[in-house]
Amino acid sequence: MVAELRRLLIEPSRMADRDGDGYLVLRDDESHYLRRVLRLRPGAPVEVVDGRGHLWEGLLQEKGQLMLPGSCHTTTPASTPRLGLAIALVRRGMDEVMRMACELGVDCIQPLKATRSTPQADYKPERWQLILKEAVEQCERLWMPQLLPLTSTGSWWTRPDNSDTLAIATTRLEGLPALGPWLQRQTPGDNCIWLSIGPEGGWDPQEQAQALREGWSAVSLSEDILRSSTAAIAGVATLSSWRRTTPIGEQT
């Protein structure tokens, strides 16, 4: 049985700062994780990714170092179209949204301050970056999702690129298309497919009306009312499945 290779996500800037012999100096937490938690010994293989599509196969060294080859072992281009999740801050569940959205392949995450976001809804970008990093290592992605700074919905509706495809999940509107069939009518390309999810209290009517005026398409994720965190993961799973099964440039 082949032993599982352990994986670390190292920022591109640190990969560029390796010395001439290809040695990467590990931070204390990284060295502790490999030597004390995983109990790896010098000479043990360790995979390294930079979150930008590159993977190296290195060897653990003494004194908290990894020996890495000059060129990467694997290079993978970013998936297209990119998948974006915009989600209003919620009181519970954002940590799991970050982790599962990463595992499902989302490329960009935009936290939103919505009219009905509760005061207890925390904004924890440092914690979420750590969760995303750990999720990348665990699910063996080569690309790190981009976590964008918090913004208000009023600013967000006009921020995506003009070529992006925009969907807002909502309820209680007549004739809403389900997200899956709606996606089948879209043409995959190099743009981003954005799905916006509201807060626990739902979108404010004026907030939602502004989105529709700015070109966002209202879609349904379920016949039932879903929690915001559940809606986010259901939506991302649908986006990911659509991207895997729809050839670029094909329109149904």
SERO-396966 format. One record per residue: residue in one letter; z, y, x negated of N, C-alpha, C in turn; residue number from 1. Coordinates in Angstrom, 1 decimal, always signed. Last residue first. Layout:
<recs>
- A,Z,Y,X,Z,Y,X,Z,Y,X,NUM
...
</recs>
This chain:
<recs>
- T,-24.4,+24.9,+26.7,-24.6,+24.0,+27.9,-25.0,+24.8,+29.1,252
- Q,-25.6,+25.6,+23.6,-25.2,+26.2,+24.8,-25.4,+25.3,+26.0,251
- E,-25.1,+25.4,+20.2,-25.5,+24.7,+21.4,-24.9,+25.4,+22.6,250
- G,-24.2,+26.6,+17.9,-25.5,+27.1,+18.4,-25.9,+26.4,+19.7,249
- I,-22.5,+23.8,+16.8,-22.7,+25.2,+16.6,-24.1,+25.5,+17.1,248
- P,-21.6,+21.3,+19.2,-22.3,+21.7,+18.0,-22.5,+23.2,+17.9,247
- T,-18.5,+20.4,+20.4,-19.6,+21.3,+20.7,-20.3,+21.7,+19.4,246
- T,-16.2,+19.1,+19.7,-17.2,+18.3,+20.4,-18.5,+19.1,+20.7,245
- R,-14.4,+20.8,+18.4,-14.7,+19.5,+17.8,-16.0,+18.9,+18.4,244
- R,-14.1,+22.9,+20.3,-14.8,+23.1,+19.0,-15.2,+21.8,+18.3,243
- W,-12.8,+21.5,+22.4,-14.2,+22.1,+22.6,-14.9,+22.3,+21.3,242
- S,-10.4,+21.0,+21.2,-11.2,+19.9,+21.6,-12.7,+20.4,+21.8,241
- S,-9.4,+23.6,+20.8,-9.7,+22.7,+19.6,-10.6,+21.6,+20.0,240
- L,-9.1,+24.5,+23.4,-10.0,+25.2,+22.5,-10.4,+24.3,+21.3,239
- T,-7.2,+22.7,+24.4,-8.5,+22.8,+25.0,-9.5,+23.4,+24.1,238
- A,-5.0,+23.4,+22.7,-5.6,+22.0,+22.7,-7.0,+22.0,+23.3,237
- V,-4.6,+26.0,+23.5,-5.1,+25.8,+22.2,-5.7,+24.4,+22.0,236
- G,-3.7,+25.6,+26.2,-4.9,+26.3,+25.9,-5.5,+26.1,+24.5,235
- A,-1.3,+24.2,+25.7,-2.4,+23.6,+26.5,-3.7,+24.3,+26.3,234
- I,+0.1,+26.1,+24.2,-0.3,+24.8,+23.6,-1.4,+24.1,+24.4,233
- A,+0.4,+28.1,+26.2,-0.2,+28.4,+24.9,-0.8,+27.1,+24.2,232
- A,+1.7,+26.9,+28.2,+0.4,+27.4,+28.5,-0.3,+27.6,+27.2,231
- T,+4.2,+26.5,+27.0,+3.4,+25.3,+27.4,+1.9,+25.7,+27.6,230
- S,+5.0,+29.1,+26.6,+4.9,+28.2,+25.5,+4.0,+27.0,+25.8,229
- S,+5.2,+30.0,+29.3,+4.3,+30.6,+28.4,+4.0,+29.7,+27.2,228
- R,+5.1,+27.4,+31.8,+5.8,+28.3,+30.9,+4.9,+28.8,+29.9,227
- L,+2.7,+27.4,+34.5,+3.2,+26.9,+33.2,+4.1,+27.9,+32.5,226
- I,+2.1,+26.5,+37.7,+2.6,+27.6,+36.9,+3.3,+27.1,+35.7,225
- D,-0.8,+24.5,+38.3,+0.6,+24.8,+38.4,+0.9,+26.0,+37.5,224
- E,-3.4,+24.1,+37.6,-3.1,+24.5,+39.0,-1.7,+24.8,+39.3,223
- S,-4.1,+25.7,+34.5,-3.5,+24.6,+35.3,-3.4,+25.1,+36.7,222
- L,-5.4,+27.8,+33.3,-5.0,+26.6,+32.4,-4.5,+25.5,+33.2,221
- S,-8.1,+30.0,+34.1,-6.9,+29.2,+34.5,-6.7,+28.1,+33.5,220
- V,-9.2,+33.2,+33.1,-9.3,+31.8,+33.2,-8.0,+31.2,+33.6,219
- A,-11.0,+36.2,+32.9,-9.8,+35.6,+33.4,-10.1,+34.1,+33.6,218
- S,-12.3,+37.8,+30.0,-12.6,+36.9,+31.2,-11.3,+36.2,+31.6,217
- W,-12.4,+41.1,+29.0,-11.7,+39.8,+28.9,-12.0,+39.0,+30.2,216
- G,-13.4,+43.7,+29.3,-14.3,+42.6,+29.0,-13.7,+41.2,+28.8,215
- E,-11.8,+45.8,+30.0,-12.3,+45.8,+28.6,-13.1,+44.5,+28.3,214
- R,-11.1,+45.1,+32.5,-12.0,+46.2,+32.4,-12.6,+46.2,+31.0,213
- L,-9.3,+43.1,+32.0,-10.5,+42.8,+32.6,-11.5,+43.9,+32.5,212
- A,-7.2,+44.6,+30.8,-7.9,+43.6,+30.0,-9.2,+43.2,+30.7,211
- Q,-6.4,+46.2,+33.0,-7.0,+46.8,+31.8,-7.8,+45.8,+30.9,210
- A,-5.3,+44.3,+34.6,-6.5,+45.0,+35.1,-7.2,+45.7,+33.9,209
- Q,-3.1,+43.5,+33.2,-4.2,+42.6,+33.4,-5.4,+43.3,+33.8,208
- E,-1.6,+46.0,+33.3,-1.9,+45.4,+32.0,-3.1,+44.4,+32.2,207
- Q,-1.3,+46.2,+36.1,-2.1,+47.2,+35.4,-2.5,+46.7,+34.0,206
- P,+0.4,+43.8,+36.6,-1.0,+44.0,+37.2,-1.8,+45.0,+36.5,205
- D,+1.7,+42.1,+33.7,+1.8,+43.3,+34.6,+0.5,+43.5,+35.3,204
- W,+1.7,+38.6,+33.5,+1.1,+39.9,+33.2,+1.5,+40.9,+34.2,203
- G,+4.9,+36.8,+33.5,+3.5,+37.0,+33.8,+3.0,+38.4,+33.4,202
- G,+7.4,+36.4,+32.5,+7.3,+37.0,+33.8,+5.8,+37.2,+34.3,201
- E,+6.8,+35.4,+30.0,+7.4,+34.5,+31.0,+7.4,+35.0,+32.4,200
- P,+3.6,+36.8,+29.1,+5.0,+36.6,+28.9,+5.6,+35.7,+30.0,199
- G,+0.3,+35.4,+28.6,+1.2,+36.4,+29.0,+2.7,+35.9,+28.8,198
- I,-2.2,+34.8,+26.1,-1.2,+34.2,+27.0,-0.1,+35.2,+27.3,197
- S,-5.6,+34.8,+25.3,-4.4,+35.6,+25.4,-3.5,+35.0,+26.5,196
- L,-7.8,+33.5,+23.1,-7.2,+33.2,+24.3,-5.9,+34.0,+24.3,195
- W,-10.9,+34.0,+21.4,-9.6,+34.4,+21.6,-9.1,+34.0,+23.0,194
- I,-13.0,+32.9,+19.1,-12.7,+32.6,+20.5,-11.2,+33.0,+20.7,193
- C,-15.0,+34.7,+16.9,-13.7,+34.1,+17.2,-13.6,+34.0,+18.7,192
- N,-18.2,+33.7,+15.4,-17.3,+34.7,+16.0,-15.9,+34.0,+16.2,191
- D,-20.3,+32.2,+14.7,-19.4,+32.6,+13.6,-18.3,+33.6,+14.1,190
- G,-20.5,+30.1,+17.6,-21.1,+30.8,+16.5,-20.1,+31.1,+15.4,189
- P,-21.1,+28.6,+20.8,-20.4,+28.7,+19.5,-21.2,+29.4,+18.4,188
- T,-21.4,+30.1,+23.8,-22.3,+29.7,+22.7,-21.5,+29.7,+21.4,187
- Q,-20.0,+28.9,+26.9,-20.1,+29.8,+25.8,-20.9,+29.2,+24.6,186
- R,-19.7,+27.1,+28.9,-20.8,+28.1,+29.1,-20.9,+29.1,+27.9,185
- Q,-17.5,+25.7,+28.1,-18.8,+25.0,+28.1,-20.0,+26.0,+28.3,184
- L,-15.4,+27.4,+28.7,-15.9,+27.2,+27.4,-17.2,+26.6,+27.2,183
- W,-15.2,+26.9,+31.5,-15.6,+28.2,+31.0,-16.1,+28.2,+29.6,182
- P,-14.3,+24.2,+31.5,-15.6,+24.5,+32.0,-16.1,+25.9,+31.6,181
- G,-11.6,+24.9,+30.3,-12.6,+23.9,+29.8,-14.0,+24.2,+30.2,180
- L,-10.3,+26.8,+31.9,-10.7,+27.1,+30.6,-11.8,+26.2,+30.0,179
- A,-11.5,+27.2,+35.3,-10.7,+26.5,+34.3,-11.2,+26.8,+32.9,178
- P,-12.1,+30.3,+36.9,-12.6,+29.1,+36.3,-11.6,+28.5,+35.4,177
- L,-10.7,+31.5,+40.0,-10.6,+31.4,+38.5,-11.2,+30.2,+38.0,176
- G,-10.8,+32.1,+42.7,-12.0,+31.7,+42.0,-11.9,+31.7,+40.5,175
- E,-8.3,+34.7,+42.8,-9.2,+33.8,+43.5,-10.4,+33.4,+42.6,174
- L,-5.3,+34.6,+41.0,-6.6,+35.3,+41.2,-7.5,+34.3,+41.9,173
- R,-3.0,+33.3,+40.2,-3.0,+34.0,+41.5,-4.2,+34.9,+41.7,172
- T,-2.9,+33.7,+36.6,-2.8,+32.9,+37.8,-3.0,+33.8,+39.0,171
- T,-4.4,+33.5,+33.3,-3.7,+34.1,+34.3,-3.6,+33.2,+35.5,170
- A,-5.6,+34.1,+30.0,-5.1,+33.1,+31.0,-4.2,+33.8,+32.0,169
- I,-8.4,+35.6,+29.0,-7.1,+35.9,+29.3,-6.6,+34.9,+30.4,168
- A,-10.8,+35.5,+26.4,-10.3,+34.9,+27.6,-8.9,+35.3,+27.8,167
- L,-13.7,+36.4,+24.6,-12.4,+36.8,+25.0,-12.0,+36.2,+26.4,166
- T,-15.4,+36.2,+21.6,-15.4,+35.7,+23.0,-13.9,+35.8,+23.5,165
- D,-16.7,+38.8,+19.4,-15.7,+37.8,+19.8,-15.8,+37.4,+21.3,164
- S,-18.3,+40.9,+18.9,-18.9,+39.6,+19.0,-18.0,+38.5,+19.4,163
- N,-16.6,+43.1,+18.6,-17.5,+43.1,+19.7,-18.1,+41.7,+19.9,162
- D,-13.3,+42.0,+17.6,-14.6,+42.4,+17.3,-15.5,+42.3,+18.5,161
- P,-10.2,+43.1,+19.3,-11.1,+42.1,+18.7,-12.5,+42.7,+18.5,160
- R,-9.0,+45.6,+20.5,-9.0,+45.3,+19.0,-10.0,+44.2,+18.5,159
- T,-8.6,+46.1,+23.1,-9.9,+46.6,+22.5,-10.0,+46.3,+21.0,158
- W,-6.2,+44.8,+23.7,-7.4,+44.5,+24.5,-8.7,+45.0,+23.9,157
- W,-4.2,+45.9,+22.1,-4.8,+44.6,+21.8,-6.1,+44.4,+22.5,156
- S,-3.1,+48.2,+23.1,-3.9,+48.3,+21.9,-4.7,+47.0,+21.6,155
- G,-1.7,+47.1,+25.3,-2.6,+48.2,+25.5,-3.6,+48.4,+24.3,154
- T,-0.1,+45.2,+24.1,-1.2,+44.7,+24.9,-2.2,+45.9,+25.1,153
- S,+0.9,+46.0,+20.8,+1.1,+46.1,+22.2,-0.2,+45.6,+22.9,152
- T,+1.6,+43.7,+18.1,+0.9,+44.9,+18.6,+1.1,+44.9,+20.1,151
- L,+2.7,+42.3,+15.0,+2.9,+42.6,+16.4,+2.2,+43.8,+16.9,150
- P,+0.2,+41.2,+12.6,+1.4,+42.0,+13.0,+1.5,+42.2,+14.5,149
- L,-1.0,+37.8,+12.5,-1.2,+39.2,+12.6,+0.1,+39.9,+13.0,148
- L,-1.3,+35.1,+10.5,-0.4,+35.6,+11.5,-0.5,+37.2,+11.4,147
- Q,-3.8,+32.8,+10.1,-3.5,+34.2,+9.8,-2.5,+34.6,+10.9,146
- P,-3.3,+29.4,+8.9,-3.6,+30.4,+9.9,-3.1,+31.8,+9.6,145
- M,-4.8,+28.1,+6.0,-3.6,+28.6,+6.5,-3.9,+29.6,+7.7,144
- W,-6.6,+25.2,+5.4,-6.7,+26.6,+5.8,-5.4,+27.0,+6.5,143
- L,-6.3,+22.5,+5.2,-6.6,+23.2,+3.9,-6.6,+24.7,+4.2,142
- R,-3.7,+20.4,+6.6,-4.8,+21.4,+6.7,-5.0,+22.1,+5.4,141
- E,-1.7,+18.6,+6.8,-2.7,+18.4,+5.8,-4.0,+19.3,+6.1,140
- C,+0.6,+18.7,+8.3,-0.6,+18.2,+9.0,-1.9,+18.1,+8.1,139
- Q,+2.4,+19.7,+6.4,+2.7,+18.5,+7.1,+1.4,+17.9,+7.7,138
- E,+1.4,+22.1,+5.4,+1.7,+21.0,+4.5,+1.8,+19.7,+5.2,137
- V,+1.2,+23.5,+7.8,+0.0,+23.3,+7.0,+0.2,+22.1,+6.1,136
- A,+3.9,+23.6,+8.5,+3.0,+22.9,+9.3,+1.7,+22.6,+8.6,135
- E,+5.0,+25.3,+6.5,+5.4,+23.9,+6.5,+4.5,+23.0,+7.4,134
- K,+3.6,+27.7,+7.1,+3.4,+27.0,+5.8,+3.8,+25.6,+5.9,133
- L,+4.6,+28.1,+9.7,+3.2,+27.9,+9.5,+2.9,+27.2,+8.2,132
- I,+7.3,+28.6,+9.1,+7.0,+27.5,+9.9,+5.5,+27.1,+9.8,131
- L,+7.0,+30.9,+7.5,+7.5,+29.7,+6.9,+7.2,+28.5,+7.7,130
- Q,+6.1,+32.7,+9.4,+5.2,+32.4,+8.3,+5.7,+31.1,+7.6,129
- W,+8.3,+32.8,+11.1,+7.0,+32.1,+11.6,+6.1,+31.8,+10.5,128
- R,+10.1,+34.2,+9.6,+10.4,+32.8,+10.0,+9.1,+32.1,+10.4,127
- E,+8.8,+36.6,+9.4,+9.1,+35.9,+8.2,+9.4,+34.4,+8.5,126
- P,+8.5,+37.4,+12.1,+7.3,+37.1,+11.4,+7.6,+36.3,+10.1,125
- K,+10.0,+37.4,+14.8,+10.5,+36.9,+13.6,+9.3,+36.5,+12.7,124
- Y,+11.1,+38.9,+17.6,+9.9,+39.0,+16.7,+10.4,+38.6,+15.3,123
- D,+12.5,+37.6,+20.6,+12.6,+38.1,+19.2,+11.2,+38.1,+18.5,122
- A,+13.4,+38.6,+23.7,+12.2,+38.0,+23.0,+12.2,+38.5,+21.6,121
- Q,+15.2,+40.1,+25.1,+15.7,+39.0,+24.2,+14.6,+38.3,+23.4,120
- P,+13.7,+41.7,+26.8,+14.4,+42.3,+25.6,+14.9,+41.3,+24.6,119
- T,+10.6,+40.0,+27.7,+12.1,+40.2,+27.9,+12.7,+40.9,+26.6,118
- S,+7.6,+41.4,+28.6,+8.3,+40.7,+27.6,+9.8,+41.0,+27.7,117
- R,+6.1,+42.9,+30.4,+7.2,+42.1,+30.9,+7.8,+41.2,+29.9,116
- T,+4.3,+44.2,+28.8,+5.1,+45.0,+29.6,+6.3,+44.2,+30.1,115
- A,+4.3,+42.7,+25.5,+3.7,+42.9,+26.8,+4.7,+43.7,+27.6,114
- K,+3.4,+42.5,+22.3,+4.5,+43.1,+23.1,+3.9,+43.5,+24.4,113
- L,+2.1,+39.5,+20.8,+1.9,+40.7,+21.6,+3.2,+41.2,+22.2,112
- P,+0.8,+38.0,+17.8,+2.0,+38.2,+18.7,+1.8,+39.6,+19.5,111
- Q,-1.9,+36.2,+17.2,-1.5,+37.6,+17.4,-0.4,+37.7,+18.4,110
- I,-3.2,+34.0,+14.8,-2.2,+34.2,+15.9,-1.8,+35.6,+16.0,109
- C,-6.1,+32.1,+14.0,-5.4,+33.4,+14.0,-4.4,+33.4,+15.1,108
- D,-6.7,+29.4,+14.1,-7.0,+30.1,+12.9,-6.3,+31.5,+12.8,107
- V,-5.5,+26.2,+15.2,-5.8,+27.6,+15.5,-5.9,+28.4,+14.2,106
- G,-5.1,+23.4,+15.0,-6.2,+24.0,+14.4,-6.5,+25.5,+14.6,105
- L,-2.8,+22.1,+15.7,-4.0,+21.9,+16.6,-5.2,+22.6,+16.1,104
- E,-0.9,+23.0,+13.9,-1.3,+21.6,+13.9,-2.6,+21.3,+14.7,103
- C,-0.7,+25.6,+14.9,-1.2,+25.3,+13.5,-1.7,+23.9,+13.5,102
- A,+0.5,+25.2,+17.4,-0.8,+25.8,+17.3,-1.5,+25.6,+15.9,101
- M,+2.9,+24.0,+16.6,+1.9,+23.2,+17.3,+0.5,+23.8,+17.2,100
- R,+4.2,+26.2,+15.3,+4.0,+24.9,+14.6,+2.8,+24.1,+15.3,99
- M,+4.2,+28.3,+17.2,+3.6,+28.5,+15.9,+3.2,+27.1,+15.2,98
- V,+5.5,+27.0,+19.4,+4.1,+27.5,+19.5,+3.5,+27.7,+18.2,97
- E,+8.0,+26.7,+18.2,+7.2,+25.5,+18.5,+5.8,+25.9,+18.8,96
- D,+8.8,+29.4,+18.1,+8.8,+28.6,+16.9,+7.9,+27.3,+17.1,95
- M,+8.8,+30.2,+20.8,+7.8,+30.7,+19.8,+7.7,+29.9,+18.6,94
- G,+10.8,+29.3,+22.5,+9.6,+28.5,+22.3,+8.6,+29.0,+21.3,93
- R,+12.2,+32.0,+24.4,+12.3,+30.6,+23.8,+11.0,+30.0,+23.6,92
- R,+11.3,+34.5,+25.1,+12.6,+34.3,+24.6,+12.8,+33.0,+23.9,91
- V,+8.1,+35.7,+23.8,+8.9,+35.0,+24.8,+10.3,+34.7,+24.2,90
- L,+5.4,+37.9,+23.3,+6.7,+37.4,+22.9,+7.5,+36.8,+24.0,89
- A,+2.2,+36.8,+24.2,+3.3,+37.7,+24.4,+4.6,+37.1,+23.9,88
- I,-0.4,+35.8,+22.0,+0.7,+35.3,+22.9,+1.8,+36.4,+23.0,87
- A,-3.5,+34.8,+21.1,-2.7,+35.9,+21.3,-1.6,+35.6,+22.4,86
- L,-5.2,+32.7,+19.0,-4.2,+32.7,+20.1,-3.5,+34.0,+20.1,85
- G,-8.5,+31.8,+18.1,-7.4,+32.8,+18.1,-6.5,+32.7,+19.3,84
- L,-10.7,+30.0,+16.0,-9.9,+30.0,+17.3,-8.7,+30.9,+17.1,83
- R,-14.0,+30.5,+14.8,-12.5,+30.6,+14.7,-11.9,+30.6,+16.0,82
- P,-16.6,+28.1,+15.5,-16.0,+29.4,+15.5,-14.5,+29.4,+15.3,81
- T,-15.8,+26.8,+12.3,-16.4,+27.9,+13.1,-16.7,+27.3,+14.5,80
- S,-13.5,+26.3,+9.6,-14.1,+25.9,+10.8,-14.7,+27.1,+11.6,79
- A,-14.2,+27.1,+6.2,-13.5,+27.3,+7.4,-14.2,+26.8,+8.6,78
- P,-15.1,+24.4,+3.9,-15.3,+25.7,+4.5,-14.4,+25.8,+5.8,77
- T,-13.2,+22.9,+1.3,-13.6,+22.7,+2.7,-13.9,+24.1,+3.3,76
- T,-13.1,+21.2,-1.6,-13.3,+22.5,-1.1,-13.9,+22.3,+0.3,75
- T,-11.1,+19.3,-3.9,-11.8,+19.4,-2.6,-11.9,+20.8,-2.2,74
- H,-10.1,+19.8,-6.5,-10.6,+18.4,-6.1,-11.5,+18.5,-4.9,73
- C,-10.8,+22.7,-8.5,-10.1,+22.0,-7.3,-10.8,+20.7,-7.1,72
- S,-10.4,+23.0,-12.0,-11.2,+23.1,-10.8,-10.6,+22.3,-9.7,71
- G,-8.4,+22.6,-13.9,-9.0,+23.9,-13.7,-9.8,+24.1,-12.4,70
- P,-5.6,+20.6,-12.6,-6.9,+20.8,-13.3,-7.4,+22.2,-13.0,69
- L,-2.1,+21.2,-13.2,-3.2,+21.2,-12.3,-4.5,+21.3,-13.1,68
- M,+1.2,+20.3,-13.4,-0.1,+20.4,-14.2,-1.2,+20.2,-13.3,67
- L,+4.0,+22.2,-12.4,+2.9,+21.2,-12.0,+1.8,+21.4,-13.0,66
- Q,+7.5,+22.5,-13.4,+6.1,+22.8,-13.5,+5.2,+21.7,-12.8,65
- G,+10.3,+22.1,-14.0,+9.8,+22.8,-12.8,+8.4,+23.3,-12.9,64
- K,+10.8,+20.7,-16.3,+11.1,+22.1,-16.3,+10.4,+22.8,-15.2,63
- E,+8.1,+18.2,-16.3,+9.5,+18.6,-16.6,+9.6,+20.2,-16.4,62
- Q,+5.7,+18.0,-13.6,+6.1,+18.0,-15.0,+7.6,+18.3,-15.1,61
- L,+3.5,+16.3,-11.4,+4.8,+17.0,-11.6,+5.2,+16.8,-13.1,60
- L,+0.1,+16.9,-11.3,+1.2,+16.0,-11.7,+2.4,+16.8,-11.9,59
- G,-2.4,+17.4,-8.6,-1.7,+17.7,-9.9,-0.6,+16.6,-10.2,58
- E,-5.3,+18.1,-7.1,-4.4,+17.0,-7.3,-3.7,+17.1,-8.7,57
- W,-6.1,+20.8,-4.9,-6.0,+20.2,-6.2,-5.1,+19.0,-6.2,56
- L,-8.2,+22.3,-2.5,-7.1,+21.3,-2.8,-7.2,+20.8,-4.2,55
- H,-9.1,+25.0,-0.4,-9.1,+24.3,-1.7,-7.9,+23.4,-1.9,54
- G,-8.9,+26.7,+1.8,-9.9,+25.6,+1.8,-10.0,+24.8,+0.5,53
- R,-6.8,+28.4,+1.6,-8.1,+29.0,+1.7,-9.2,+27.9,+1.5,52
- G,-4.4,+27.3,+1.0,-4.6,+27.9,+2.3,-5.9,+28.6,+2.5,51
- D,-4.3,+26.0,-1.3,-4.0,+27.4,-1.4,-4.2,+28.1,+0.0,50
- V,-2.5,+22.9,-2.1,-3.5,+23.6,-1.3,-3.2,+25.1,-1.4,49
- V,-1.9,+20.1,-4.1,-1.6,+21.5,-3.9,-2.8,+22.1,-3.1,48
- E,-0.2,+17.0,-4.4,-1.4,+17.7,-4.0,-0.9,+19.2,-3.7,47
- V,+1.1,+15.2,-7.0,+1.4,+16.1,-6.0,+0.1,+16.9,-5.6,46
- P,+2.3,+12.2,-8.6,+1.2,+13.0,-8.1,+1.6,+13.9,-7.0,45
- A,+4.8,+12.2,-11.3,+4.4,+11.9,-9.9,+3.3,+12.8,-9.4,44
- G,+5.5,+13.1,-13.7,+4.3,+12.3,-13.7,+3.9,+11.9,-12.3,43
- P,+9.0,+13.2,-13.1,+7.9,+13.7,-13.8,+6.7,+12.7,-13.9,42
- R,+9.7,+12.0,-9.7,+10.0,+12.1,-11.1,+8.8,+12.7,-11.8,41
- L,+11.1,+13.0,-6.5,+9.9,+12.7,-7.4,+10.3,+12.8,-8.9,40
- R,+12.8,+13.3,-4.4,+13.2,+12.5,-5.5,+12.0,+12.0,-6.4,39
- L,+12.7,+15.0,-2.3,+11.7,+13.9,-2.3,+12.0,+12.9,-3.4,38
- V,+14.9,+16.6,-3.0,+14.7,+16.1,-1.6,+13.8,+14.9,-1.6,37
- R,+14.7,+17.0,-5.8,+16.0,+16.6,-5.2,+15.8,+16.0,-3.8,36
- R,+12.0,+17.5,-6.5,+12.9,+16.7,-7.4,+14.1,+16.2,-6.7,35
- L,+10.8,+19.0,-4.4,+10.1,+17.8,-5.0,+11.1,+16.9,-5.7,34
- Y,+12.8,+20.9,-3.7,+12.2,+20.0,-2.7,+11.6,+18.8,-3.3,33
- H,+13.2,+22.2,-6.2,+14.3,+21.4,-5.5,+13.8,+20.5,-4.5,32
- S,+10.7,+23.4,-6.5,+11.2,+22.4,-7.5,+12.3,+21.5,-6.9,31
- E,+10.8,+25.1,-4.4,+9.7,+24.1,-4.5,+10.2,+23.0,-5.4,30
- D,+13.0,+26.8,-5.0,+13.0,+26.0,-3.7,+11.9,+24.9,-3.7,29
- D,+12.1,+27.9,-7.4,+13.3,+27.1,-7.4,+13.3,+26.2,-6.1,28
- R,+8.6,+27.7,-7.9,+9.8,+28.4,-7.5,+10.9,+27.4,-7.4,27
- L,+6.8,+26.4,-10.7,+7.3,+26.2,-9.3,+8.4,+27.2,-9.1,26
- V,+4.1,+27.3,-12.6,+5.5,+27.3,-12.5,+6.0,+27.3,-11.1,25
- L,+1.4,+25.3,-13.5,+1.9,+26.2,-12.5,+3.4,+26.1,-12.4,24
- Y,-0.9,+25.0,-16.2,+0.5,+24.7,-15.6,+0.9,+25.8,-14.6,23
- G,-3.3,+25.2,-17.5,-3.3,+24.7,-16.1,-1.9,+24.4,-15.5,22
- D,-3.3,+26.4,-19.9,-3.2,+25.0,-19.9,-3.2,+24.4,-18.5,21
- G,-3.1,+29.1,-19.3,-4.4,+28.6,-19.9,-4.4,+27.1,-19.9,20
- D,-1.2,+29.4,-16.3,-1.5,+29.6,-17.7,-2.7,+28.9,-18.1,19
- R,-2.0,+30.8,-13.0,-1.7,+29.7,-13.9,-2.0,+30.0,-15.3,18
- D,-2.6,+32.8,-11.2,-1.8,+33.2,-12.4,-1.4,+32.0,-13.2,17
- A,-4.0,+31.7,-9.2,-4.8,+32.5,-10.1,-4.0,+32.8,-11.4,16
- M,-1.9,+30.7,-7.7,-2.9,+29.8,-8.3,-3.7,+30.5,-9.4,15
- R,-0.8,+33.1,-6.8,-0.1,+32.2,-7.7,-1.0,+31.2,-8.4,14
- S,-2.8,+33.9,-5.0,-2.4,+34.7,-6.1,-1.7,+34.0,-7.2,13
- P,-2.8,+31.8,-3.0,-4.0,+32.0,-4.0,-3.6,+32.8,-5.2,12
- E,+0.3,+30.1,-2.7,-0.5,+31.2,-2.4,-1.6,+31.4,-3.5,11
- I,+0.5,+26.7,-2.0,+0.8,+27.7,-3.0,-0.2,+28.9,-2.7,10
- L,+1.8,+24.0,-0.3,+1.0,+25.2,-0.1,+1.4,+26.3,-1.1,9
- L,+1.9,+20.7,-1.3,+2.5,+22.0,-1.4,+1.5,+23.0,-1.1,8
- R,+2.5,+17.2,-0.6,+1.6,+18.4,-0.6,+2.4,+19.7,-0.6,7
- R,+2.5,+13.9,-1.7,+3.2,+15.0,-1.2,+2.3,+16.3,-1.4,6
- L,+0.7,+11.0,-0.8,+0.8,+12.1,-1.7,+1.5,+13.3,-1.1,5
- E,+2.0,+7.8,-0.2,+1.5,+9.0,+0.4,+1.7,+10.2,-0.6,4
- A,+0.8,+4.9,-2.0,+1.9,+5.9,-1.7,+1.3,+7.2,-1.1,3
- V,-0.9,+2.2,-0.6,-1.0,+3.4,-1.4,+0.1,+4.4,-1.0,2
- M,+0.0,-1.2,-0.8,+0.0,+0.0,+0.0,+0.0,+1.2,-0.9,1
</recs>
